[in-house]
Amino acid sequence: MKLKRTNKLIPIEIIRAAVNGDQFALAYILRVYRNYIKTLSTKILTDNDGNL
């Protein structure tokens, strides 16, 4: 699956606020990267016999 690339960067003020514990800033960053995280963390697991 190809990921759509955007040229929009998260403002440094939001990143700094998230690092300092601002819950709204952290939620914003997670919302921006939601689909990216979901794509990378989704994997079909199988056992040694190939069963799902």
C-alpha positions as a Python dict, from the first residue, in 0.01 Angstrom:
ca = {
    (1, 'M'): (0, 0, 0),
    (2, 'K'): (134, 340, -96),
    (3, 'L'): (108, 614, 162),
    (4, 'K'): (-11, 958, 54),
    (5, 'R'): (259, 1214, 117),
    (6, 'T'): (169, 1562, 229),
    (7, 'N'): (389, 1868, 239),
    (8, 'K'): (225, 2013, 548),
    (9, 'L'): (448, 2016, 852),
    (10, 'I'): (328, 2030, 1209),
    (11, 'P'): (423, 2370, 1353),
    (12, 'I'): (712, 2359, 1598),
    (13, 'E'): (497, 2526, 1864),
    (14, 'I'): (259, 2228, 1861),
    (15, 'I'): (547, 1981, 1880),
    (16, 'R'): (699, 2168, 2175),
    (17, 'A'): (363, 2181, 2351),
    (18, 'A'): (317, 1805, 2301),
    (19, 'V'): (665, 1736, 2438),
    (20, 'N'): (578, 1948, 2742),
    (21, 'G'): (266, 1740, 2807),
    (22, 'D'): (-10, 1944, 2640),
    (23, 'Q'): (-287, 1690, 2580),
    (24, 'F'): (-449, 1891, 2300),
    (25, 'A'): (-120, 1920, 2111),
    (26, 'L'): (-53, 1549, 2150),
    (27, 'A'): (-404, 1466, 2030),
    (28, 'Y'): (-348, 1691, 1727),
    (29, 'I'): (-25, 1511, 1635),
    (30, 'L'): (-185, 1169, 1676),
    (31, 'R'): (-478, 1280, 1458),
    (32, 'V'): (-238, 1397, 1186),
    (33, 'Y'): (-52, 1064, 1187),
    (34, 'R'): (-352, 835, 1258),
    (35, 'N'): (-367, 672, 915),
    (36, 'Y'): (11, 637, 893),
    (37, 'I'): (26, 465, 1233),
    (38, 'K'): (-268, 241, 1144),
    (39, 'T'): (-109, 138, 814),
    (40, 'L'): (225, 52, 973),
    (41, 'S'): (76, -130, 1271),
    (42, 'T'): (-164, -353, 1079),
    (43, 'K'): (-28, -693, 990),
    (44, 'I'): (-203, -1023, 928),
    (45, 'L'): (-60, -1280, 1168),
    (46, 'T'): (-41, -1650, 1091),
    (47, 'D'): (81, -1952, 1284),
    (48, 'N'): (337, -2205, 1160),
    (49, 'D'): (68, -2387, 961),
    (50, 'G'): (-46, -2072, 782),
    (51, 'N'): (-369, -2035, 976),
    (52, 'L'): (-494, -1686, 1057),
}
